[in-house]
Amino acid sequence: MNAPSRPRATDASPIAAPVDFVPVQSPAPGLAAQALKILPGLALTATIALAGFALRHIPGVAVFSPMILAILIGIAFHNLVGTPALAKAGVVFSLRRVLRLAIILLGLQLTAAQVVEVGVAGIAIIVATLVATFIFTVRLGRAMGVEPKLAELIAAGTSICGASAVIATNTVTRAPDEDVAYAVACVTVFGSIAMFAYPLLPALLGLDTHAYGLWAGASIHEIAQVVAAAFQGGQSAGEFGTVAKLSRVMLLAPVVLSLGFLATQRARKSGQGHSAAKAPVPWFVLGFIALVAVNSVVTIPAEARSVIVMATTFMLSVALAAMGLETDIRKLKAKGLRPLLLGLAAFLFIAGFSLALIKLVG
């Protein structure tokens, strides 16, 4: 005997009607998902930064900082091989987050006591040189027809502290990556020329060790370049030049804050309305200032300090590697020689102006 058939499932049958399955909405990507997204690009920029450190073991290459080598390797990789699309998120992360953290950590390399060592006259010379060089470079760039943002970056790199000042300033200037790469190239070329030329000039210019150290610290672009040039004048000149340079680096914070304020004012005057409220505010600079204050009142052990300095340099190298990975050489060529000539003029101005002040003050 046949078994009774089951009732067919129909829309009208509440018993047989299938139960609708409502999928649970997946949560927004968490930290783990975001980390996986940025990992390929972060690994690439970190590898390039490590390569920059490794290349410094080659004789003759050690005069260049790992940051400079990292951006050069990044540019070569991008233009010869190509930056993978998978790495894009990590490259952007390196350019923004890693850079800002590195600049904050720079504050642990400075103390108020170092500023006191330079003295009132020395600080006055450094501040006057920085301000005059920045204004000179920006105005000359305008007269030469150099793009304003690029001129601003060259001005920052020349007057403050080289590549790290360029990329810190760009957080408020927001220039194209090619402008940043061009500005870094300018400060690298002319800072390197100064590094080799300055040690030949103290006797010719009548500078004692103290004056020579101050001149190197007040006018040469990168910290590594200052150290290399200043110590050629002796231990005393090297130590004073390094302290003078670090005092100059401390001025990075007020300069970036001032540029952020000016950007806000320009946005308001241009009538951009609501967008003016979104003008860049470099909050990370406040972190930099806070760590300078901490370093001034807390003694950090020498071993920990050396680790912090290495980590900061590595993170800046990671950021510049990312910059290189987004730089198109064809766009650099399209900018022509005028920005390079501006960098040369800025270099000659900062060297001559600081020297004149030092001779004047005596």
Backbone hydrogen bonds in HBPLUS format (Angstrom, degrees):
<---DONOR---> <-ACCEPTOR-->    atom                        ^
c    i                          cat <-CA-CA->   ^        H-A-AA   ^      H-
h    n   atom  resd res      DA  || num        DHA   H-A  angle D-A-AA Bond
n    s   type  num  typ     dist DA aas  dist angle  dist       angle   num
A0013-SER N   A0010-THR O   3.02 MM   3  5.22 151.8  2.10 104.5 113.2     1
A0017-ALA N   A0013-SER O   3.01 MM   4  5.84 133.5  2.24 144.8 155.8     2
A0034-GLN N   A0030-GLY O   3.03 MM   4  6.31 162.2  2.06 153.2 158.5     3
A0035-ALA N   A0031-LEU O   2.82 MM   4  5.97 154.0  1.88 146.9 154.6     4
A0036-LEU N   A0032-ALA O   2.98 MM   4  6.25 155.5  2.04 147.0 153.0     5
A0037-LYS N   A0033-ALA O   3.06 MM   4  6.29 143.4  2.20 140.0 149.9     6
A0038-ILE N   A0034-GLN O   3.08 MM   4  6.40 151.7  2.16 150.4 156.4     7
A0039-LEU N   A0035-ALA O   2.93 MM   4  5.85 129.7  2.18 143.5 156.9     8
A0042-LEU N   A0038-ILE O   2.93 MM   4  5.99 162.1  1.96 162.1 168.0     9
A0043-ALA N   A0039-LEU O   2.82 MM   4  5.87 155.5  1.88 152.3 158.5    10
A0044-LEU N   A0040-PRO O   3.04 MM   4  6.27 148.9  2.14 141.2 149.6    11
A0045-THR N   A0041-GLY O   2.96 MM   4  6.26 166.3  1.98 154.1 156.3    12
A0046-ALA N   A0042-LEU O   2.91 MM   4  5.98 156.6  1.96 144.6 151.8    13
A0047-THR N   A0043-ALA O   2.93 MM   4  6.01 151.6  2.01 140.0 147.8    14
A0048-ILE N   A0044-LEU O   3.03 MM   4  6.30 157.3  2.08 149.4 155.1    15
A0049-ALA N   A0045-THR O   2.94 MM   4  6.15 154.4  2.00 143.6 151.0    16
A0050-LEU N   A0046-ALA O   2.89 MM   4  6.17 157.8  1.94 149.0 154.7    17
A0051-ALA N   A0047-THR O   2.92 MM   4  6.20 147.5  2.03 141.8 151.3    18
A0052-GLY N   A0048-ILE O   2.96 MM   4  6.30 144.4  2.08 143.6 153.2    19
A0052-GLY N   A0049-ALA O   3.05 MM   3  5.00 119.0  2.43  92.4 107.7    20
A0053-PHE N   A0049-ALA O   3.08 MM   4  6.52 149.4  2.18 146.7 154.5    21
A0054-ALA N   A0050-LEU O   2.88 MM   4  6.17 156.0  1.94 147.8 155.0    22
A0055-LEU N   A0051-ALA O   2.91 MM   4  6.09 155.2  1.97 150.1 155.5    23
A0056-ARG N   A0053-PHE O   3.27 MM   3  5.52 141.7  2.42 101.1 111.3    24
A0057-HIS N   A0054-ALA O   3.11 MM   3  5.84 167.7  2.13 120.0 123.7    25
A0058-ILE N   A0055-LEU O   3.00 MM   3  5.61 165.6  2.03 117.8 122.5    26
A0061-VAL N   A0058-ILE O   2.99 MM   3  5.54 161.8  2.02 138.1 143.4    27
A0064-PHE N   A0061-VAL O   3.01 MM   3  5.87 168.4  2.02 126.7 130.4    28
A0069-LEU N   A0065-SER O   3.21 MM   4  6.57 166.6  2.23 155.0 158.3    29
A0070-ALA N   A0066-PRO O   2.81 MM   4  5.89 147.8  1.91 142.6 151.7    30
A0071-ILE N   A0067-MET O   3.15 MM   4  6.44 158.4  2.19 148.6 152.4    31
A0072-LEU N   A0068-ILE O   3.13 MM   4  6.36 156.1  2.19 148.1 155.0    32
A0073-ILE N   A0069-LEU O   2.94 MM   4  6.15 160.4  1.98 149.5 154.5    33
A0074-GLY N   A0070-ALA O   2.89 MM   4  6.05 159.5  1.93 146.9 153.3    34
A0075-ILE N   A0071-ILE O   2.92 MM   4  6.08 158.1  1.97 145.8 150.8    35
A0076-ALA N   A0072-LEU O   3.00 MM   4  6.21 164.0  2.03 148.1 152.5    36
A0077-PHE N   A0073-ILE O   2.84 MM   4  6.04 162.7  1.87 153.9 158.7    37
A0078-HIS N   A0074-GLY O   2.95 MM   4  6.10 165.5  1.97 150.3 154.2    38
A0079-ASN N   A0075-ILE O   3.02 MM   4  6.12 162.5  2.05 151.7 156.0    39
A0080-LEU N   A0076-ALA O   2.90 MM   4  5.79 140.5  2.05 145.7 155.0    40
A0081-VAL N   A0077-PHE O   2.82 MM   4  5.26 152.3  1.90 135.5 144.9    41
A0082-GLY N   A0077-PHE O   2.87 MM   5  6.19 162.2  1.90 147.1 152.2    42
A0087-ALA N   A0084-PRO O   3.01 MM   3  5.41 147.9  2.11 107.9 117.1    43
A0088-LYS N   A0085-ALA O   3.16 MM   3  5.36 163.6  2.19 109.7 114.8    44
A0091-VAL N   A0087-ALA O   2.95 MM   4  6.14 151.7  2.04 158.1 167.3    45
A0092-VAL N   A0088-LYS O   3.02 MM   4  6.28 164.2  2.04 157.2 160.4    46
A0093-PHE N   A0089-ALA O   2.98 MM   4  6.19 155.1  2.04 144.0 151.5    47
A0094-SER N   A0090-GLY O   2.94 MM   4  6.13 151.5  2.02 140.8 148.0    48
A0095-LEU N   A0091-VAL O   2.99 MM   4  6.28 151.0  2.08 146.4 154.4    49
A0096-ARG N   A0092-VAL O   3.05 MM   4  6.24 139.6  2.21 146.2 156.3    50
A0097-ARG N   A0093-PHE O   2.90 MM   4  5.44 118.1  2.29 134.2 150.2    51
A0098-VAL N   A0093-PHE O   3.27 MM   5  6.66 162.6  2.30 148.9 154.2    52
A0100-ARG N   A0096-ARG O   3.07 MM   4  6.19 165.9  2.09 149.6 153.5    53
A0101-LEU N   A0097-ARG O   3.04 MM   4  6.26 161.7  2.08 154.2 159.1    54
A0102-ALA N   A0098-VAL O   3.00 MM   4  6.17 154.9  2.06 147.4 154.3    55
A0103-ILE N   A0099-LEU O   3.00 MM   4  6.31 155.9  2.06 153.1 159.4    56
A0104-ILE N   A0100-ARG O   3.03 MM   4  6.27 154.6  2.10 145.2 152.1    57
A0105-LEU N   A0101-LEU O   3.00 MM   4  6.27 158.4  2.05 147.7 153.2    58
A0106-LEU N   A0102-ALA O   3.01 MM   4  6.30 129.8  2.27 138.5 152.0    59
A0106-LEU N   A0103-ILE O   3.18 MM   3  5.03 132.4  2.42  90.9 103.9    60
A0107-GLY N   A0104-ILE O   3.07 MM   3  5.76 153.8  2.14 114.7 121.5    61
A0108-LEU N   A0105-LEU O   2.95 MM   3  5.60 156.9  2.00 118.9 124.7    62
A0109-GLN N   A0106-LEU O   2.97 MM   3  5.55 163.2  1.99 120.3 123.8    63
A0110-LEU N   A0107-GLY O   3.32 MM   3  5.57 165.5  2.34 110.6 112.9    64
A0114-GLN N   A0111-THR O   3.23 MM   3  5.46 133.5  2.46  99.0 109.8    65
A0115-VAL N   A0112-ALA O   3.10 MM   3  5.24 122.0  2.46  98.0 112.1    66
A0116-VAL N   A0112-ALA O   3.15 MM   4  6.55 151.1  2.24 146.4 154.4    67
A0117-GLU N   A0113-ALA O   3.06 MM   4  6.40 147.0  2.17 143.9 152.4    68
A0118-VAL N   A0114-GLN O   3.35 MM   4  6.70 144.2  2.49 141.8 149.5    69
A0118-VAL N   A0115-VAL O   3.17 MM   3  5.36 127.9  2.46  98.5 111.1    70
A0119-GLY N   A0116-VAL O   3.07 MM   3  5.25 128.3  2.35  99.6 113.0    71
A0123-ILE N   A0119-GLY O   2.94 MM   4  6.13 165.7  1.96 153.7 157.6    72
A0124-ALA N   A0120-VAL O   2.88 MM   4  6.03 157.4  1.93 148.2 155.2    73
A0125-ILE N   A0121-ALA O   2.95 MM   4  6.21 152.9  2.03 147.1 154.0    74
A0126-ILE N   A0122-GLY O   2.98 MM   4  6.25 159.5  2.02 149.0 154.6    75
A0127-VAL N   A0123-ILE O   2.84 MM   4  6.04 169.7  1.86 158.5 160.7    76
A0128-ALA N   A0124-ALA O   2.93 MM   4  5.96 166.5  1.94 146.8 151.3    77
A0129-THR N   A0125-ILE O   2.92 MM   4  5.95 157.0  1.97 144.8 151.7    78
A0130-LEU N   A0126-ILE O   2.95 MM   4  6.11 161.3  1.98 148.2 153.4    79
A0131-VAL N   A0127-VAL O   2.96 MM   4  6.16 176.5  1.96 160.2 160.6    80
A0132-ALA N   A0128-ALA O   2.95 MM   4  5.95 166.1  1.97 147.1 151.8    81
A0133-THR N   A0129-THR O   2.90 MM   4  5.88 159.9  1.94 146.5 152.6    82
A0134-PHE N   A0130-LEU O   2.95 MM   4  6.09 162.5  1.98 151.4 156.4    83
A0135-ILE N   A0131-VAL O   3.03 MM   4  6.21 172.8  2.04 155.3 157.1    84
A0136-PHE N   A0132-ALA O   2.89 MM   4  5.93 162.6  1.92 146.9 152.8    85
A0137-THR N   A0133-THR O   2.92 MM   4  5.98 165.6  1.94 149.3 153.1    86
A0138-VAL N   A0134-PHE O   3.06 MM   4  6.23 167.9  2.07 153.1 156.3    87
A0139-ARG N   A0135-ILE O   2.99 MM   4  6.10 168.2  2.01 153.7 157.4    88
A0140-LEU N   A0136-PHE O   2.85 MM   4  5.93 161.0  1.89 150.4 156.6    89
A0141-GLY N   A0137-THR O   2.86 MM   4  5.89 153.6  1.93 142.6 150.6    90
A0142-ARG N   A0138-VAL O   3.05 MM   4  6.32 148.4  2.15 140.9 148.9    91
A0143-ALA N   A0139-ARG O   3.02 MM   4  6.35 155.5  2.09 145.7 152.1    92
A0144-MET N   A0140-LEU O   2.84 MM   4  6.07 145.2  1.96 148.5 158.7    93
A0145-GLY N   A0141-GLY O   3.03 MM   4  6.08 115.6  2.46 136.4 150.9    94
A0146-VAL N   A0141-GLY O   2.83 MM   5  4.96 151.3  1.92 154.5 153.0    95
A0145-GLY N   A0142-ARG O   3.27 MM   3  5.20 150.2  2.36  96.4 105.1    96
A0151-ALA N   A0147-GLU O   2.93 MM   4  6.18 161.9  1.96 161.0 167.0    97
A0152-GLU N   A0148-PRO O   2.94 MM   4  6.13 149.1  2.03 144.1 152.5    98
A0153-LEU N   A0149-LYS O   3.06 MM   4  6.34 150.8  2.15 143.8 150.9    99
A0154-ILE N   A0150-LEU O   2.99 MM   4  6.28 161.7  2.02 153.9 158.5   100
A0155-ALA N   A0151-ALA O   2.91 MM   4  6.04 153.5  1.98 142.9 150.8   101
A0156-ALA N   A0152-GLU O   2.95 MM   4  6.18 154.5  2.01 144.1 150.4   102
A0157-GLY N   A0153-LEU O   2.93 MM   4  6.13 169.6  1.94 154.0 156.7   103
A0158-THR N   A0154-ILE O   2.98 MM   4  6.02 156.6  2.04 146.5 152.5   104
A0159-SER N   A0155-ALA O   2.96 MM   4  5.91 162.7  1.99 146.5 151.9   105
A0160-ILE N   A0156-ALA O   2.94 MM   4  5.68 149.7  2.04 147.2 152.6   106
A0162-GLY N   A0157-GLY O   2.85 MM   5  4.04 140.5  2.00 138.5 131.8   107
A0165-ALA N   A0162-GLY O   3.08 MM   3  5.47 124.7  2.40 106.8 120.3   108
A0166-VAL N   A0162-GLY O   3.07 MM   4  6.40 150.2  2.16 149.3 158.6   109
A0167-ILE N   A0163-ALA O   3.06 MM   4  6.37 166.5  2.08 160.4 160.8   110
A0168-ALA N   A0164-SER O   3.00 MM   4  6.03 145.9  2.12 136.3 146.4   111
A0169-THR N   A0165-ALA O   2.83 MM   4  5.83 159.8  1.87 144.9 150.6   112
A0170-ASN N   A0166-VAL O   3.03 MM   4  6.20 143.2  2.16 140.8 150.9   113
A0171-THR N   A0168-ALA O   3.18 MM   3  5.58 157.8  2.23 107.4 114.2   114
A0172-VAL N   A0169-THR O   3.06 MM   3  5.84 160.4  2.10 119.5 124.7   115
A0173-THR N   A0169-THR O   2.95 MM   4  6.11 159.5  1.99 146.7 152.7   116
A0174-ARG N   A0170-ASN O   2.87 MM   4  4.95 153.5  1.94 117.8 126.3   117
A0179-ASP N   A0176-PRO O   3.00 MM   3  5.36 128.9  2.27 105.9 118.8   118
A0180-VAL N   A0176-PRO O   3.28 MM   4  6.74 153.7  2.35 148.3 155.5   119
A0181-ALA N   A0177-ASP O   2.92 MM   4  6.22 163.5  1.95 153.9 158.0   120
A0182-TYR N   A0178-GLU O   2.91 MM   4  6.04 154.9  1.97 142.9 149.9   121
A0183-ALA N   A0179-ASP O   2.90 MM   4  6.11 160.9  1.94 149.3 154.3   122
A0184-VAL N   A0180-VAL O   2.90 MM   4  6.13 159.5  1.94 152.4 158.2   123
A0185-ALA N   A0181-ALA O   2.92 MM   4  6.13 153.1  1.99 143.6 151.2   124
A0186-CYS N   A0182-TYR O   2.96 MM   4  6.29 152.5  2.04 147.5 154.7   125
A0187-VAL N   A0183-ALA O   3.09 MM   4  6.41 168.1  2.10 156.3 157.3   126
A0188-THR N   A0184-VAL O   2.95 MM   4  6.04 144.1  2.08 143.8 154.2   127
A0189-VAL N   A0185-ALA O   2.95 MM   4  6.10 167.5  1.97 152.8 155.3   128
A0190-PHE N   A0186-CYS O   3.07 MM   4  6.23 174.4  2.07 160.5 160.1   129
A0191-GLY N   A0187-VAL O   2.96 MM   4  5.46 140.8  2.11 123.0 134.4   130
A0192-SER N   A0188-THR O   2.98 MM   4  5.91 148.6  2.08 137.9 145.8   131
A0193-ILE N   A0189-VAL O   3.07 MM   4  6.38 150.0  2.16 141.6 149.9   132
A0194-ALA N   A0190-PHE O   3.05 MM   4  6.22 158.8  2.09 140.4 145.7   133
A0195-MET N   A0191-GLY O   2.95 MM   4  6.15 149.8  2.04 140.2 148.8   134
A0196-PHE N   A0192-SER O   3.22 MM   4  6.52 146.5  2.34 145.4 151.8   135
A0197-ALA N   A0193-ILE O   2.89 MM   4  6.01 151.6  1.97 150.0 159.2   136
A0198-TYR N   A0194-ALA O   2.88 MM   4  5.53 170.9  1.89 147.8 150.7   137
A0200-LEU N   A0197-ALA O   3.05 MM   3  5.66 152.4  2.13 119.5 127.8   138
A0201-LEU N   A0198-TYR O   2.93 MM   3  5.42 168.7  1.94 124.9 128.7   139
A0205-LEU N   A0201-LEU O   2.89 MM   4  5.97 151.0  1.97 162.7 171.3   140
A0206-GLY N   A0202-PRO O   2.86 MM   4  5.83 112.9  2.31 138.8 155.2   141
A0207-LEU N   A0202-PRO O   2.89 MM   5  4.89 169.4  1.90 142.2 144.9   142
A0206-GLY N   A0203-ALA O   3.30 MM   3  5.02 149.0  2.41  92.3 101.3   143
A0212-TYR N   A0208-ASP O   2.85 MM   4  5.97 161.0  1.89 157.2 163.4   144
A0213-GLY N   A0209-THR O   2.96 MM   4  6.06 161.0  1.99 144.8 149.8   145
A0214-LEU N   A0210-HIS O   3.04 MM   4  6.29 159.7  2.08 149.0 154.5   146
A0215-TRP N   A0211-ALA O   2.89 MM   4  6.09 157.3  1.94 147.1 153.6   147
A0216-ALA N   A0212-TYR O   2.93 MM   4  6.19 164.8  1.96 154.6 157.8   148
A0217-GLY N   A0213-GLY O   2.94 MM   4  6.10 165.7  1.96 149.7 154.1   149
A0218-ALA N   A0214-LEU O   2.84 MM   4  5.88 144.2  1.96 146.8 156.3   150
A0219-SER N   A0215-TRP O   3.15 MM   4  6.09 125.6  2.46 141.6 152.5   151
A0220-ILE N   A0216-ALA O   3.04 MM   4  5.49 164.8  2.07 144.5 147.9   152
A0226-VAL N   A0222-GLU O   2.98 MM   4  6.29 151.3  2.06 147.3 155.2   153
A0227-VAL N   A0223-ILE O   2.96 MM   4  6.26 165.5  1.98 157.7 160.6   154
A0228-ALA N   A0224-ALA O   3.02 MM   4  6.21 164.6  2.04 146.0 150.3   155
A0229-ALA N   A0225-GLN O   2.99 MM   4  6.13 158.5  2.03 146.1 151.7   156
A0230-ALA N   A0226-VAL O   2.73 MM   4  5.71 170.4  1.73 160.3 163.8   157
A0231-PHE N   A0227-VAL O   3.21 MM   4  6.02 168.7  2.22 145.3 148.4   158
A0232-GLN N   A0229-ALA O   3.22 MM   3  5.47 147.3  2.33 103.1 112.6   159
A0233-GLY N   A0230-ALA O   2.97 MM   3  5.60 158.8  2.01 115.7 122.5   160
A0234-GLY N   A0231-PHE O   3.16 MM   3  5.06 164.1  2.19 103.4 106.1   161
A0238-GLY N   A0234-GLY O   2.91 MM   4  6.08 156.2  1.96 151.4 158.8   162
A0239-GLU N   A0235-GLN O   2.95 MM   4  6.17 164.5  1.98 154.5 157.6   163
A0240-PHE N   A0236-SER O   3.02 MM   4  6.16 167.5  2.03 151.0 154.9   164
A0241-GLY N   A0237-ALA O   2.84 MM   4  5.82 154.6  1.91 143.0 151.0   165
A0242-THR N   A0238-GLY O   2.99 MM   4  6.11 153.5  2.07 143.7 150.3   166
A0243-VAL N   A0239-GLU O   3.10 MM   4  6.33 161.8  2.13 147.9 152.2   167
A0244-ALA N   A0240-PHE O   2.89 MM   4  6.06 160.3  1.93 149.3 155.2   168
A0245-LYS N   A0241-GLY O   2.94 MM   4  6.09 152.5  2.02 142.2 149.7   169
A0246-LEU N   A0242-THR O   2.93 MM   4  6.21 157.7  1.98 149.3 155.2   170
A0247-SER N   A0243-VAL O   2.95 MM   4  6.19 149.8  2.04 146.5 154.8   171
A0248-ARG N   A0244-ALA O   3.04 MM   4  6.32 143.6  2.18 138.5 148.5   172
A0248-ARG N   A0245-LYS O   3.03 MM   3  4.94 118.4  2.42  91.7 107.4   173
A0249-VAL N   A0245-LYS O   2.87 MM   4  6.25 145.9  1.98 145.8 156.0   174
A0250-MET N   A0246-LEU O   3.09 MM   4  6.38 142.5  2.24 139.8 148.8   175
A0251-LEU N   A0248-ARG O   3.03 MM   3  5.42 145.7  2.15 106.1 115.8   176
A0252-LEU N   A0249-VAL O   2.83 MM   3  5.43 163.5  1.86 119.7 124.6   177
A0255-VAL N   A0251-LEU O   3.18 MM   4  6.29 158.3  2.23 150.1 156.6   178
A0256-VAL N   A0252-LEU O   2.99 MM   4  6.14 169.2  2.00 156.0 158.3   179
A0257-LEU N   A0253-ALA O   3.00 MM   4  6.15 166.5  2.01 158.7 163.0   180
A0258-SER N   A0254-PRO O   2.89 MM   4  5.90 152.7  1.96 139.0 146.7   181
A0259-LEU N   A0255-VAL O   2.91 MM   4  6.18 156.8  1.97 149.9 156.2   182
A0260-GLY N   A0256-VAL O   2.92 MM   4  6.14 151.7  2.00 146.0 153.9   183
A0261-PHE N   A0257-LEU O   2.97 MM   4  6.25 151.3  2.06 144.7 152.3   184
A0262-LEU N   A0258-SER O   2.89 MM   4  6.20 159.1  1.94 150.4 156.0   185
A0263-ALA N   A0259-LEU O   2.89 MM   4  6.07 149.6  1.98 142.6 151.1   186
A0264-THR N   A0260-GLY O   3.08 MM   4  6.34 147.4  2.19 139.8 148.0   187
A0265-GLN N   A0261-PHE O   3.01 MM   4  6.37 156.8  2.06 149.6 155.5   188
A0266-ARG N   A0262-LEU O   2.88 MM   4  6.12 158.0  1.93 150.5 156.3   189
A0267-ALA N   A0263-ALA O   3.02 MM   4  6.17 153.5  2.09 142.0 149.1   190
A0268-ARG N   A0264-THR O   3.06 MM   4  6.36 152.0  2.14 147.1 154.4   191
A0269-LYS N   A0265-GLN O   2.95 MM   4  6.17 161.3  1.99 150.7 155.9   192
A0270-SER N   A0266-ARG O   2.97 MM   4  6.05 141.4  2.12 142.9 152.5   193
A0272-GLN N   A0267-ALA O   3.40 MM   5  5.97 168.6  2.42 173.7 171.6   194
A0271-GLY N   A0268-ARG O   3.12 MM   3  5.37 159.6  2.17 106.1 112.0   195
A0275-SER N   A0272-GLN O   3.28 MM   3  5.54 149.0  2.38 134.3 125.4   196
A0276-ALA N   A0273-GLY O   2.99 MM   3  5.67 151.2  2.07 116.4 124.5   197
A0277-ALA N   A0274-HIS O   2.99 MM   3  5.62 144.3  2.12 114.2 122.8   198
A0278-LYS N   A0275-SER O   2.92 MM   3  5.17 149.2  2.02 104.5 114.5   199
A0279-ALA N   A0276-ALA O   3.20 MM   3  5.38 158.6  2.25 112.6 112.1   200
A0283-TRP N   A0281-VAL O   2.77 MM   2  5.72 127.9  2.05 116.8 100.3   201
A0285-VAL N   A0282-PRO O   3.01 MM   3  5.70 150.9  2.10 117.5 124.9   202
A0286-LEU N   A0283-TRP O   2.93 MM   3  5.40 135.8  2.13 109.9 121.4   203
A0287-GLY N   A0284-PHE O   3.01 MM   3  5.00 122.1  2.35  93.3 108.3   204
A0288-PHE N   A0284-PHE O   3.01 MM   4  6.44 146.8  2.12 143.4 152.8   205
A0289-ILE N   A0285-VAL O   2.95 MM   4  6.32 157.9  2.00 149.7 154.0   206
A0290-ALA N   A0286-LEU O   2.91 MM   4  6.12 155.0  1.98 143.1 150.4   207
A0291-LEU N   A0287-GLY O   2.99 MM   4  6.24 154.8  2.06 149.2 154.6   208
A0292-VAL N   A0288-PHE O   3.04 MM   4  6.35 145.4  2.17 145.1 155.1   209
A0293-ALA N   A0289-ILE O   3.04 MM   4  6.37 156.0  2.10 148.4 154.3   210
A0294-VAL N   A0290-ALA O   2.91 MM   4  6.26 154.8  1.98 145.0 152.4   211
A0295-ASN N   A0291-LEU O   2.84 MM   4  5.92 162.9  1.87 145.0 149.7   212
A0296-SER N   A0292-VAL O   3.01 MM   4  6.15 125.8  2.32 135.9 149.8   213
A0296-SER N   A0293-ALA O   3.14 MM   3  5.05 135.2  2.35  93.1 105.9   214
A0297-VAL N   A0294-VAL O   3.15 MM   3  5.48 145.4  2.28 105.3 114.5   215
A0298-VAL N   A0294-VAL O   2.87 MM   4  5.85 142.1  2.01 156.4 167.4   216
A0305-ARG N   A0301-PRO O   2.85 MM   4  6.11 156.6  1.91 155.8 163.7   217
A0306-SER N   A0302-ALA O   2.97 MM   4  6.19 156.9  2.03 149.3 154.0   218
A0307-VAL N   A0303-GLU O   3.20 MM   4  6.48 151.9  2.28 142.6 149.9   219
A0308-ILE N   A0304-ALA O   2.94 MM   4  6.21 156.5  2.00 150.0 156.4   220
A0309-VAL N   A0305-ARG O   2.90 MM   4  6.16 161.9  1.93 153.5 157.9   221
A0310-MET N   A0306-SER O   3.04 MM   4  6.20 160.8  2.08 143.0 148.2   222
A0311-ALA N   A0307-VAL O   2.85 MM   4  6.04 161.3  1.88 150.0 155.7   223
A0312-THR N   A0308-ILE O   2.84 MM   4  6.00 158.5  1.89 151.0 156.7   224
A0313-THR N   A0309-VAL O   3.01 MM   4  6.19 164.4  2.03 149.3 153.3   225
A0314-PHE N   A0310-MET O   2.89 MM   4  6.09 154.0  1.96 146.7 154.6   226
A0315-MET N   A0311-ALA O   2.94 MM   4  6.17 160.3  1.98 149.1 153.7   227
A0316-LEU N   A0312-THR O   2.97 MM   4  6.22 157.3  2.02 150.3 156.7   228
A0317-SER N   A0313-THR O   2.93 MM   4  6.12 146.8  2.04 140.8 150.3   229
A0318-VAL N   A0314-PHE O   2.86 MM   4  6.20 146.5  1.97 146.5 156.3   230
A0319-ALA N   A0315-MET O   2.99 MM   4  6.28 156.4  2.05 145.9 151.5   231
A0320-LEU N   A0316-LEU O   2.98 MM   4  6.25 156.0  2.04 145.3 151.6   232
A0321-ALA N   A0317-SER O   2.82 MM   4  5.99 145.3  1.94 143.1 153.2   233
A0322-ALA N   A0318-VAL O   3.03 MM   4  6.31 154.5  2.09 145.5 151.7   234
A0323-MET N   A0319-ALA O   2.99 MM   4  6.34 147.1  2.10 139.5 149.1   235
A0324-GLY N   A0320-LEU O   2.93 MM   4  6.20 155.9  1.99 145.7 151.2   236
A0325-LEU N   A0321-ALA O   2.98 MM   4  6.30 145.6  2.10 144.2 154.0   237
A0326-GLU N   A0323-MET O   3.12 MM   3  5.38 157.6  2.17 106.2 113.2   238
A0327-THR N   A0324-GLY O   3.18 MM   3  5.11 166.1  2.20 110.3 110.5   239
A0331-LYS N   A0328-ASP O   3.03 MM   3  5.47 128.8  2.30 107.8 120.1   240
A0332-LEU N   A0328-ASP O   3.21 MM   4  6.65 146.0  2.33 143.7 153.7   241
A0332-LEU N   A0329-ILE O   3.03 MM   3  4.90 118.3  2.42  91.7 107.8   242
A0333-LYS N   A0329-ILE O   2.93 MM   4  6.25 159.5  1.97 157.0 161.2   243
A0334-ALA N   A0330-ARG O   3.12 MM   4  6.30 145.5  2.24 136.4 145.7   244
A0335-LYS N   A0332-LEU O   3.14 MM   3  5.50 148.9  2.24 106.0 114.7   245
A0336-GLY N   A0333-LYS O   3.08 MM   3  5.62 158.8  2.13 114.5 120.9   246
A0340-LEU N   A0337-LEU O   3.01 MM   3  5.16 117.0  2.42 101.6 117.7   247
A0341-LEU N   A0337-LEU O   2.92 MM   4  6.23 156.4  1.97 159.1 166.6   248
A0342-LEU N   A0338-ARG O   2.89 MM   4  6.15 146.0  2.01 146.2 156.3   249
A0343-GLY N   A0339-PRO O   2.91 MM   4  6.22 150.5  2.00 143.3 150.7   250
A0344-LEU N   A0340-LEU O   2.98 MM   4  6.32 148.9  2.07 144.5 153.0   251
A0345-ALA N   A0341-LEU O   2.93 MM   4  6.18 162.0  1.96 147.7 152.0   252
A0346-ALA N   A0342-LEU O   2.89 MM   4  6.11 156.5  1.94 149.7 156.4   253
A0347-PHE N   A0343-GLY O   2.97 MM   4  6.12 153.1  2.04 141.9 149.1   254
A0348-LEU N   A0344-LEU O   2.96 MM   4  6.24 164.2  1.98 155.6 159.1   255
A0349-PHE N   A0345-ALA O   2.91 MM   4  6.05 150.7  2.00 142.9 151.7   256
A0350-ILE N   A0346-ALA O   2.96 MM   4  6.14 167.9  1.97 152.7 154.9   257
A0351-ALA N   A0347-PHE O   3.11 MM   4  6.22 160.0  2.15 147.2 152.9   258
A0352-GLY N   A0348-LEU O   2.98 MM   4  6.03 164.2  2.01 144.1 149.0   259
A0353-PHE N   A0349-PHE O   2.76 MM   4  5.74 167.7  1.77 156.9 161.1   260
A0354-SER N   A0350-ILE O   3.16 MM   4  5.91 163.6  2.19 135.1 140.2   261
A0355-LEU N   A0351-ALA O   3.17 MM   4  6.13 155.1  2.24 137.8 145.1   262
A0356-ALA N   A0352-GLY O   2.98 MM   4  6.09 157.3  2.03 145.3 151.4   263
A0357-LEU N   A0353-PHE O   3.07 MM   4  6.35 156.5  2.13 147.8 153.7   264
A0358-ILE N   A0354-SER O   2.98 MM   4  6.20 159.2  2.03 148.7 154.5   265
A0359-LYS N   A0355-LEU O   2.95 MM   4  6.19 163.6  1.98 153.5 157.6   266
A0360-LEU N   A0356-ALA O   2.90 MM   4  6.00 148.3  2.00 141.8 151.4   267
A0361-VAL N   A0357-LEU O   2.82 MM   4  6.01 163.9  1.84 154.5 157.8   268
A0362-GLY N   A0358-ILE O   2.81 MM   4  5.81 146.5  1.92 140.9 151.4   269
